[in-house]
Amino acid sequence: MGINSNGTSLIDQGKFDNIGAITWDTTAKTSNFTGVSGNGYFVNTTSGAITVTLPSSPSAGDVVAIADYANTADTNNITIGRNGSNIQGTANDFLVNTEGASVLLIYVDGTKGWLLIDAGQASDISIPALFTTATGGTITTSGNFKIHTFTSPGTFAVSQIGNSGTNPSGGPSNVDYLVIAGGGAGASSPGVGGGGGAGGHRTTFPSPGSNAGSFPISATSFPITVGAGASSSAQGGNTGAARGSNSVFSSITSTGGGGGAGSASPGCQGVFPTMPGGSGGGGSNGAPGPAGGSGNTPPVSPPQGNPGGAGGGPSPNGAGGGGGAGAAGTSNPGSCGSGPGGAGLANSITGSSVTRAGGGGGAGFRSPGPNGSGGSGGGGAGGNPGPSPSSGGSAGGSGTANTGGGGGAGSGSGPNAGGAGGSGVVIIRYKFQ
């Protein structure tokens, strides 16, 4: 005899109001044994089939329970030995051969013997589908995904994570993120300085495969740091511009963009080094023209940014643009002009494609050479050059807020301030239904 394949009882005995209490032996049985009335047993058949012998000379109301401990009864069966009494009214042993089965037997009388009054299997118990639940930031949805956007410091508080690992209908316990740091400021004039580098750009989106997240989380609170853009400075070009501030989510840190390099005066005497960062600041003009600041500093994989463009040599060359997340800053093109900022990267983690983390444009030497345009993705443009390096000019444009764009450099005799870097952003996405 055996349990039906659907795990239901072989007979319908109705409701039993006075079944004896079961005391479970919590040490799993791994070899043949004889049961005792009133006891329940976990039977582990991982290593082979096992026979459970029922008590001899039972009395009405005696009960014995058996459960398949390792869900292996379908491979290595559990035999219930009748020990001289009938089971279900017949003189046959009982065979438990369904994975995850559990049975409860009660002795009734000498005719029916032991009756199976309840039976089931592990699959009858379902694990509810769970999805990640969290608070913090500005919450929006896109299809089956929830997006938390932080434009200022806050807390991503996770009260529950998904359980797709144990229930295919549940959600993943992973998230995707976009973490962008604050952009660096452009150099100020007098002088012909470089554009600010974009804030570091780090993301897991889109995830491989099902786009269900690739960064593991737990049910806890994650402080969020959103990096500020570097402040605009009206100082003369003898001081390089400031770097943006870092943005942080969990173990992920994006580094602020490097500030643009300044030069000592409109006549280009003396050159000051560029600053590295998520993306590097652009180089100023001078003799010789300095390289742009290094990007992806400190290094991470995939890279969080690119280097700034190199500045030109002495008159009539201009400065380089700040690096962007998608491309290096452009080097000085000569002919009095300056390099544009490097392009940012497009990302649709919110459900709509947005380009962020563009570099700031460098300052031109003199008209008619153009100023460096800001890189796509929030980079500020460099100031328009005047008719000569010692006259005219204008301030650099600021990076766009919450893009991590670099600031453009100020140009001319000044002092014309370099543009401020744009603040960063942290965005977290996960499946919620």
N, C-alpha and C positions, 0 to 999 in steps of 0.2 A: 504494500500500500504506500501511497505517497501524497504529498501536498499538491493540490492543483497548481498548474503553471501560473495562474494569476495570484497565488498566495492566499486564497480564501479558504475558509473552513470546508472540510469535506461533508459536514452535516450542519443542519441548522437546529441547534439545541435551544434557541431562545435565550432569554436573559437569566443568568445564574446570580441569585442575590446573596448566596452564602458560600462562596468559594473560599477555601482556606487560604491564609496569608502565605506569600512566597518570600523566602529569605534567599537572596542571591549570593552565590559563592563567586566572589569577584576574581578568583584565580582561575584563569582559563584552563580547561582540561585539554591535554594533548595526547592522552592514551585512553584505552577502554576503562570504564568504571561503572559502578552500580549506584544509581541515584537513591536519595533518601526523600521520603515524603515531606513536603513543605519547602523543598529547596528548588532553586533555579540555577542552571549551569550554563556558562559560556563555553562552547565546544570549538576548539581550534583544530581544523582538519588540514592545515597548511601542509603538514608532512605526510598525511595519509588518512584513510578512512578510520572512523572511530565508532565503537558500539557503546551505547548507553543502555545499561540493563535496568529495567524498572524494579521497584522494590518487590520482594517476595511477600506473600500472604498480606496483601493490602486490605485496608478497611475503606468502606464507603466514605467519600469525602477527601481521601488522600489526593494530593496534587503534586505534579512535577512539571517544571518548565525547562525548556531547552532553547538556546539561541546560537545561531551560526556566528561565531566570533569574528572570523576573518573573511567572511563572504566567499568561502571556498567549498560549501556543501554541494554545489553543482558538479564540482570536479572530484572531490573526495567526500563521499556521502557520509551522513550520520545515520547509523542504524539504531532504532529503538527496540531493544530486546524485550519481549513480552514477559519473560521469566515465569511462564506457566499460566499467566492470565491472558484473557482475550484482549485485543485492541480493536475497537469499533465493532465488537461482536464476533470477530473471527480469530482463529488461532494462528495469526500471522504476525511476524515482526513488522515494524513500521520503518519506512525509509524516508529520510529527509534529504531531498536531492535538488532543492531550489536555492540558488545563491541568496544569502542574507536572510534565510527563513528563521522564524521563531515559532515555537509551538507550546501550548499549555494543555496538559492532560489531567483529567480527574477520574478517579476510580469510582464507578457507580455500583456495580453488583457483579455476581458471577456470570451473568448472561452476556451483558455488553462489555464487561470488564472496564478497560481504560477508554474513555471517550475524549476525542480531540474537540475541545470547546472553543479554541481560538487558534488562528494561525495567520502568519503574515510574512512579509519580506521587506528588506531594507528599502526597496524602491517605493514601497507604499508610503514612506515618510518623505515628504518633499522639503527641500531647503528653499525658503523664499528668495526670490531674486532681489538683490540689493544693488543700489546705485549710490555713487558718491554724493554726499550732502555736505555743503560748505557755505560759509558766509564770508563777506569782506569785499571791499571795493565796489565798483559799479557793476551790477550783474545784468547780463543780457543773454539771450538764447539765439542759437542758429541751428534749426532742425532739432536733432536729438542731443545737441551739445549746449552746455552752459558755459558762459565766458565771464570771468571776473577781471575787470580792468582797474588797475591801480595807477592813478596819476599823481598820487602823493603817498607818503608812508602809511601803512596800515597793517592789518593782520588777516591772513588767509586761514580761517578756522575751520578745520575739517572734523565733523562730528561722526561721519560714517564713510567707509570706503566701499567700492563695488566688490562683488564676489563672483565675477565671471569665471574665476578659476575653479569654483566648486559648483556653480550653477550657470550653465551656458546662457540662460536668459538674463543673467545679471549684467551689471556694468563692470568695466575694468577698474582695477585699483591704481591705475596710472593716470597721469595728466600730461598735457602738453603745455609748454610755456614759451613766452617771448619776453626776454629781459633786455632792456636797452638802457644804457647809462646816460648821464648828462653829457652834452657836447662841450668841447673846449672853446674858449673865446678866441676871436681873431685879434691879431696884433694891432696896437694903436700907432698913430703917427705922432711926431714926424718920423719919417722913415718909410720904407717900402717893405711891409711885413707880410707874413704868411697868414692864410686862413686857418681857422680852428678845425681840429679833427672831430669827427662824429664820435658819439659815445659807443662803447662796445655793444655789439648786436649778437645775442645768443638765443637760439631757438631750437625746439624739437619738432616744430610744425612745418610741413605735414609729416605725421608719423608714417613709417613703412606699413604696408599691409592695409589693415582695416581702418587706419587713422583713429585708433582708439586710445592713443596716449602711449608715451614711452618712458616717462619719468615716474618712478614709484613714489608713493606718498603713504602716510599713515594717518590715523585719526588723531590729529594733534593740531596745535596752532603754529603757523609759520609766520614770523615777523617779515614784513615786506619793506624793503628800503628802495625808494625811488630817487635816483641821483639828480641833484640840481645841476642845471647848466652853469658853466663858469660865468662869473659876473663880467660885464663890460668894464673896461678900464680906460680912463682918459689919460693915463700916464704916457709919457713920451715913449718912443720906440726903443729906448735903451733897456727896456724890460720886456721879456717875453710874456705872452699872455698866459692866463691861468688854465689849468686843466679842469674838466668837468668831474663831477662826483660819481661814485660807483652806485649801481643798482644791484640789489641782492634778493634772491628767492631761494630759501633752503640752502643747498650747497652750491648754488649757481651765482657767481659774481660776474657782472659785466663791468669793465673798467671805463672810467671817464675818458672822454676824448682829449687828446693832447692840444695844448695851446699853440697858436701860431708864433713863429719866431719874429723878433723885431730887429731893426737895424738902428744904429746910433743916431742917424740924422738923414735928412733928405739927400745929402751927398754920399750916403752909403758908407761912411767911415766906420768900421767896426761892425761885426755881425754877431748875433747872439744865437745860441743853439735852439733848435726846435725841441718840442716836448713829445715824448712817446705817449701812447695811451691805447684805448680800445682801437681807435684809428689815430694816426699821427697828425700833428700840426704841420702846416706848410712852411717851407723854408723862405727866408727873406732874400733880398738881393744883396750883393756884396762882392768882395774879392777874396777868394773865389766864391762862387755861389754855393751856399750850403745845401746839403741834402735835407729832405723832409724828415720829420720825426717818424720813428718806426711805429707800425700798427701791430695789433694782436699782442700787446704787451700788458701783463704777462701772457705767455703763449697758452692757448687752449685749442682744442680740436673739436669741431671745425673752427677755423679762425674767426675771431670776433670783429675783425676790421682790417684795414689796409694802411700803408704808409702815406704820409703827406707828400705832395709834389716838391721837387727841388726848386730853390730860388735861382735866379739868373746871376750872372756876373755883374760887374759894375755897369754904370750908365751905358745904354738906356734900358737895361733889363728890369723886369718886375719880379714879383714873388710867386711862390707856388701855392696851390690850393690845398686845403686840408683833406685828409683821406676820408673816404666813406665806407660804409659796410660792404658795398658791392664793387667798389673800384678804388684804386689809389688816386690821390689828388693829382691834378695835372701840373706838370712842371712849367716854369716860366716859358712862354712861347717866343720871347724876344720882341723887338719892335715896340718897346715901351709898354706892352701889355702885361697881363698877369694870368696865372693859371686858375681855371675853375676848380671848385671842390669836387671830390670824387662822388660818384652816384651812390645812393642808398640801396636798400633791398626792399622788394615788395613782399608782403606777407598777408595771408587771408585768414589768420587765426580767429578773427572776430566774425568771419563770414563774408567780409568784404575786403578786397585787396587794397592795402595801404602801403605806400613806400615811406620808409623811415631811415634815419641815420645817414643823411647826406653830409658831405664835408663843406666847410665854409670857403668862399672864394678869396684869393689873394689880392693884395693892393697893386694897382698899376703904377708904373713909374711916372709917366706923364701922358697927356692926351697927344695924339689921337688914339694911343693904345687903349684898348678896352680894359675895364676892371674884370676880375674873375667872377663869373657867375657862381651862385650857390649850387651845390650838388643836389640832384633830385632827392627828395626825402627830407626836406626841412633845413637844408644848409643855407646860411645867410650869404648874400652877395658882398664882394669886396667893395670898398668905397670907390667912387668915380675919381680918376686922377685929374689934377689940374693941368694947366698949360706947361707947367714946369714942376720939378719935384719940390721946389721951395715956395710954391704958391698954390692956392686953391685946395682942391681935394674935398673929401667928405668922409663921414663916419661909415663904418661897415654895418651891414645888416645883421640882425640877430637870428640865431637859429630858431626854428618853430618849436613852440612848447610841446612837450610830450612826444617828440620825435627823436630826441638826441642829436639834432642837427648841429653842426659846428657854426660858429660865428664868422662873419666876413671881416677882413682886415680893414682898418681905417687907412686913408691915403692922404698924400699931400703934406704941406708944412705943418698943419694941425696946430695944437694937438687935436686930432680927430680920433674918437674912440673906436676901438675894434668892437664888433658886435658880440653880444653875449651868446653863450651856447644855449641850445634848447634843452629843456629838462627831459628826463628819461620817462620810461613807462614800464610796467610789469603787467603782463596779461597771462592768465591761466585758463585752460580750457579742458573740459572733461565731459564724458557721456553721462547724462542724467536721466534718460528714459529709453 
